[in-house]
């Protein structure tokens, strides 16, 4: 499969995350809800990785790789904590578009830190997405 099929699947599952999370976080402290969700993700991811035989790669991982994966995990945890709290405080239809502003931030960071190219089409498209996200606030 090509990358865009996985990207579309990710978008679909992210949409389900918002809806299921909104229902699941009702009447539950947001941090507890995030912790429960994290346990499910942990078991699910390890089950798939081990079933695919990918656990054998663990000893070959560099310290740099482990550091950046750990930092990414911390960022994910902070993102999830903030996301679930936002879902408690506002409708999913408002939280999700604002959460997707991460697209613009990702592109700026990828350009500035990783040297990834930025075309005028990309800038205009992302600008339109940001404008659309901001319009959901009104």
PAZAPA-4460 file (N, C-alpha, C; in steps of 0.05 Angstrom, whole numbers, plus 32768, in hexadecimal, padded with zeros to 4 digits):
% residues 138
    n_x    n_y    n_z   ca_x   ca_y   ca_z    c_x    c_y    c_z   seq   type   mol
   8011   7FE8   8000   8000   8000   8000   8012   8019   8000     1      X     A
   8007   802E   7FF4   8016   8047   7FF4   8011   8057   800D     2      X     A
   8022   806B   8011   8021   807B   802A   8006   8089   802E     3      X     A
   7FF9   8092   8018   7FE1   80A1   801B   7FCA   8091   8025     4      X     A
   7FCA   8077   8020   7FB5   8065   802B   7FB7   8065   804A     5      X     A
   7FD0   8062   8053   7FD4   8063   8070   7FCD   807E   807C     6      X     A
   7FD3   8094   806D   7FCD   80AF   8076   7FAE   80B2   8078     7      X     A
   7F9F   80A8   8064   7F82   80AA   8065   7F77   8099   807C     8      X     A
   7F83   8082   8080   7F7A   8071   8097   7F7F   8080   80B1     9      X     A
   7F96   808D   80B3   7F9C   809C   80CB   7F88   80B2   80D0    10      X     A
   7F80   80C0   80BB   7F6C   80D5   80BD   7F51   80CA   80C7    11      X     A
   7F49   80B3   80BB   7F30   80A6   80C3   7F31   809E   80E0    12      X     A
   7F47   8092   80E9   7F49   8089   8105   7F4A   80A1   8118    13      X     A
   7F57   80B7   810E   7F58   80CF   811F   7F3C   80DA   8123    14      X     A
   7F2B   80D9   810E   7F10   80E2   8110   7F00   80D1   8125    15      X     A
   7F04   80B7   8123   7EF8   80A5   8136   7F02   80AA   8153    16      X     A
   7F1C   80B1   8155   7F27   80B7   816F   7F18   80CE   817C    17      X     A
   7F12   80E3   816C   7F04   80FA   8176   7EE8   80F3   8180    18      X     A
   7EDA   80E5   816F   7EBE   80DE   8176   7EBC   80CB   818D    19      X     A
   7ECC   80B5   818C   7ECB   80A1   81A2   7ED7   80AD   81BB    20      X     A
   7EEB   80BE   81B9   7EF7   80CB   81D0   7EE3   80DE   81DD    21      X     A
   7ED4   80ED   81CD   7EC1   8100   81D8   7EAC   80F1   81E9    22      X     A
   7EA2   80DB   81DF   7E8E   80CB   81ED   7E9B   80BE   8206    23      X     A
   7EB3   80B4   8203   7EC0   80A5   8219   7ECA   80B7   822F    24      X     A
   7ECF   80D0   822A   7EDA   80E2   823F   7EC4   80EF   8250    25      X     A
   7EAB   80EA   8249   7E95   80F6   8259   7E95   80EA   8275    26      X     A
   7E96   80FB   8289   7E95   80F2   82A5   7EAE   80E5   82AF    27      X     A
   7EC4   80E7   82A0   7EDD   80DA   82A8   7EF3   80F0   82A9    28      X     A
   7F04   80F0   82BD   7F1A   8104   82BC   7F2A   8100   82A2    29      X     A
   7F31   8115   8295   7F3E   8113   827A   7F59   8105   827C    30      X     A
   7F68   8108   8292   7F81   80FB   8294   7F7E   80DD   8297    31      X     A
   7F69   80D5   82A6   7F64   80B8   82A9   7F5B   80AC   828E    32      X     A
   7F4A   80BB   8280   7F42   80B2   8265   7F5A   80AE   8253    33      X     A
   7F6C   80C1   8254   7F84   80BF   8243   7F95   80A7   824C    34      X     A
   7F98   80A3   8266   7FA7   808C   826F   7F9B   8071   8266    35      X     A
   7F81   806F   8268   7F73   8057   825F   7F77   8053   8241    36      X     A
   7F74   8068   8232   7F78   8067   8215   7F95   805E   820E    37      X     A
   7FA8   8068   821D   7FC4   8062   8219   7FCA   8045   821E    38      X     A
   7FBE   8039   8232   7FC1   801C   8237   7FB8   800C   821F    39      X     A
   7FA1   8013   8214   7F97   8005   81FD   7FAA   8008   81E5    40      X     A
   7FB3   8020   81E0   7FC6   8025   81CB   7FE0   8015   81CF    41      X     A
   7FEA   8015   81E7   8002   8006   81EE   7FFF   7FE8   81E8    42      X     A
   7FEA   7FDC   81F2   7FE6   7FBF   81EE   7FE2   7FBA   81D0    43      X     A
   7FD2   7FCA   81C3   7FCC   7FC7   81A7   7FE6   7FC8   8196    44      X     A
   7FF6   7FDD   819A   800E   7FE1   818B   8022   7FCB   818F    45      X     A
   8026   7FC3   81A9   8039   7FAD   81AF   8030   7F93   81A3    46      X     A
   8016   7F8E   81A4   800C   7F75   8198   8012   7F73   817A    47      X     A
   800D   7F89   816C   8012   7F89   8150   8030   7F87   814A    48      X     A
   8040   7F97   8158   805D   7F96   8154   8069   7F7A   8159    49      X     A
   8061   7F6E   816E   806B   7F53   8175   8060   7F3E   8161    50      X     A
   8047   7F41   8159   803C   7F2E   8146   804A   7F2F   812B    51      X     A
   8054   7F47   8124   8063   7F4A   810B   8080   7F43   810E    52      X     A
   8089   7F3C   8126   80A5   7F34   812A   80B7   7F4C   812B    53      X     A
   80AD   7F64   8131   80BD   7F7C   8131   80CC   7F80   814B    54      X     A
   80C6   7F70   8160   80D4   7F73   8179   80F1   7F6C   8177    55      X     A
   80F9   7F5D   8163   8115   7F55   8160   8127   7F6D   8159    56      X     A
   811B   7F83   8150   812A   7F9B   8149   8131   7FAC   8162    57      X     A
   8125   7FA6   8178   812A   7FB6   8191   8148   7FB9   8197    58      X     A
   8158   7FA4   8198   8174   7FA7   81A0   8184   7FB7   818C    59      X     A
   817A   7FBB   8174   818A   7FCA   815F   8184   7FE8   815F    60      X     A
   8171   7FF1   8170   816A   800D   816F   8180   801E   817D    61      X     A
   8186   8034   8170   819B   8046   817B   818F   8057   8192    62      X     A
   81A1   8062   81A2   8198   8074   81B7   818A   808C   81AC    63      X     A
   8193   8096   8196   8186   80AD   8189   8169   80A6   8181    64      X     A
   8166   808F   8175   814B   8086   816E   8139   8084   8186    65      X     A
   8143   8077   819B   8134   8073   81B4   812D   808E   81C0    66      X     A
   8140   80A1   81C0   813B   80BC   81CB   8125   80CA   81BC    67      X     A
   8126   80CA   81A1   8112   80D8   8192   80F7   80CA   8193    68      X     A
   80F6   80B0   8194   80DD   80A2   8198   80D1   80A8   81B3    69      X     A
   80E2   80A9   81C8   80D9   80B0   81E3   80CE   80CD   81E3    70      X     A
   80DC   80DF   81D7   80D2   80FB   81D6   80B8   80FD   81C7    71      X     A
   80B6   80EE   81B1   809D   80ED   81A2   8087   80E2   81B3    72      X     A
   808D   80CE   81C3   8079   80C3   81D5   806F   80D7   81EA    73      X     A
   8082   80E7   81F5   807A   80FC   8208   8068   8110   81FA    74      X     A
   8070   8118   81E2   805F   812C   81D3   8044   8120   81CD    75      X     A
   8042   8106   81C6   8029   80F9   81C2   8018   80F9   81DB    76      X     A
   8024   80F2   81F1   8016   80F2   820B   800B   810E   8212    77      X     A
   801B   8122   820F   8012   813D   8214   7FFB   8145   8201    78      X     A
   7FFE   813E   81E8   7FE9   8144   81D5   7FCF   8136   81DC    79      X     A
   7FD0   811D   81E4   7FB8   810E   81EB   7FAB   811A   8204    80      X     A
   7FBB   8121   8218   7FB0   812D   8230   7FA1   8147   822A    81      X     A
   7FAE   8157   821A   7FA1   8171   8212   7F88   816C   8201    82      X     A
   7F89   8158   81EF   7F73   8152   81DD   7F5B   8149   81ED    83      X     A
   7F5F   8136   8200   7F48   812C   820F   7F3D   8141   8221    84      X     A
   7F4D   8153   822C   7F43   8168   823D   7F33   817C   822B    85      X     A
   7F3D   8182   8214   7F2E   8193   8201   7F13   8186   81FA    86      X     A
   7F12   816C   81F6   7EF9   815E   81F0   7EE5   8160   8207    87      X     A
   7EEF   8161   821F   7EDD   8164   8236   7ED1   817F   8236    88      X     A
   7EE0   8193   822D   7ED7   81AF   8230   7EC8   81BA   8217    89      X     A
   7ECA   81AC   8201   7EBE   81B7   81E8   7EB4   81A1   81D6    90      X     A
   7EA3   81A7   81C3   7E9A   8193   81B0   7EB0   8188   819E    91      X     A
   7EAF   816F   8197   7EC3   8163   8186   7EC5   8171   816C    92      X     A
   7EAF   817C   8162   7EAF   818A   8148   7EBF   81A4   8149    93      X     A
   7EC5   81AE   8161   7ED6   81C5   8164   7EF3   81BD   816B    94      X     A
   7EF6   81A9   817C   7F10   81A0   8185   7F20   8195   816D    95      X     A
   7F14   8183   815E   7F23   8175   8149   7F30   8188   8134    96      X     A
   7F21   819C   812A   7F2E   81AE   8116   7F45   81BD   8122    97      X     A
   7F43   81C6   813B   7F59   81D4   8148   7F71   81C2   814C    98      X     A
   7F6B   81A9   8154   7F80   8195   8157   7F8F   8191   813D    99      X     A
   7F81   8193   8127   7F8E   818F   810C   7FA0   81A6   8104   100      X     A
   7FA0   81BC   8114   7FB4   81D1   810E   7FD0   81C6   8111   101      X     A
   7FD2   81AE   811D   7FEC   81A0   811F   7FF8   819C   8103   102      X     A
   7FE7   819B   80EE   7FF1   8198   80D3   8003   81B0   80CC   103      X     A
   7FF9   81C8   80D1   8009   81DF   80CA   8023   81E0   80DB   104      X     A
   8021   81DA   80F4   8038   81DA   8106   804D   81C4   80FC   105      X     A
   8043   81AD   80F4   8054   8198   80EB   8063   81A1   80D2   106      X     A
   8055   81AD   80BF   8062   81B6   80A7   8077   81CB   80AC   107      X     A
   8072   81DE   80BE   8086   81F2   80C5   809E   81E5   80D2   108      X     A
   8099   81D3   80E5   80B0   81C5   80F2   80BF   81B4   80DF   109      X     A
   80B1   81A6   80CD   80BF   8195   80B9   80D0   81A6   80A7   110      X     A
   80C7   81BD   809F   80D6   81CF   808E   80EE   81DA   809E   111      X     A
   80E9   81E5   80B6   80FD   81F2   80C5   8112   81DF   80D1   112      X     A
   810A   81C9   80DB   811C   81B7   80E9   8127   81A0   80D8   113      X     A
   8117   8197   80C5   811F   8180   80B5   8127   8188   8098   114      X     A
   8122   81A1   8091   8129   81AA   8076   8117   819F   8060   115      X     A
   80FF   8197   8068   80EC   818D   8053   80E2   81A4   8042   116      X     A
   80DE   819F   8028   80D5   81B5   8016   80B9   81BF   801D   117      X     A
   80B5   81D9   8016   809B   81E6   801A   8095   81F4   8000   118      X     A
   8081   81EB   7FF1   8079   81F7   7FD8   8062   820C   7FDE   119      X     A
   805D   821D   7FCB   8048   8231   7FCD   802D   8223   7FCF   120      X     A
   802A   820D   7FC1   8010   81FE   7FC2   800B   81F3   7FDE   121      X     A
   8021   81E9   7FEA   801F   81DE   8005   8017   81F5   8019   122      X     A
   8025   820B   8016   801F   8222   8028   8003   822C   8025   123      X     A
   7FF9   822F   800C   7FDE   8238   8007   7FCA   8223   8012   124      X     A
   7FCE   820A   800C   7FBC   81F5   8016   7FBA   81F4   8034   125      X     A
   7FD1   81F5   8041   7FD1   81F5   805E   7FC5   820E   8069   126      X     A
   7FCA   8224   805C   7FBE   823E   8065   7FA0   823C   8064   127      X     A
   7F95   822F   804F   7F78   822C   804D   7F6E   8219   8063   128      X     A
   7F7D   8204   8069   7F75   81F2   807F   7F75   8200   809A   129      X     A
   7F89   8211   809E   7F8A   8220   80B7   7F72   8233   80B9   130      X     A
   7F6D   8241   80A3   7F56   8253   80A2   7F3C   8244   80A8   131      X     A
   7F39   822D   809C   7F21   821D   80A1   7F1F   8214   80BE   132      X     A
   7F35   820C   80CA   7F35   8205   80E6   7F2D   821C   80F7   133      X     A
   7F38   8234   80F1   7F31   824B   8101   7F14   8254   80FD   134      X     A
   7F09   824F   80E6   7EED   8256   80E1   7EDA   8245   80F2   135      X     A
   7EE3   822E   80FA   7ED2   821D   810B   7ECE   8229   8127   136      X     A
   7EDF   823C   812E   7EDC   8248   8149   7EC5   825B   814B   137      X     A
   7EBE   8267   8134   7EA9   827C   8134   7E8F   8270   8133   138      X     A
***
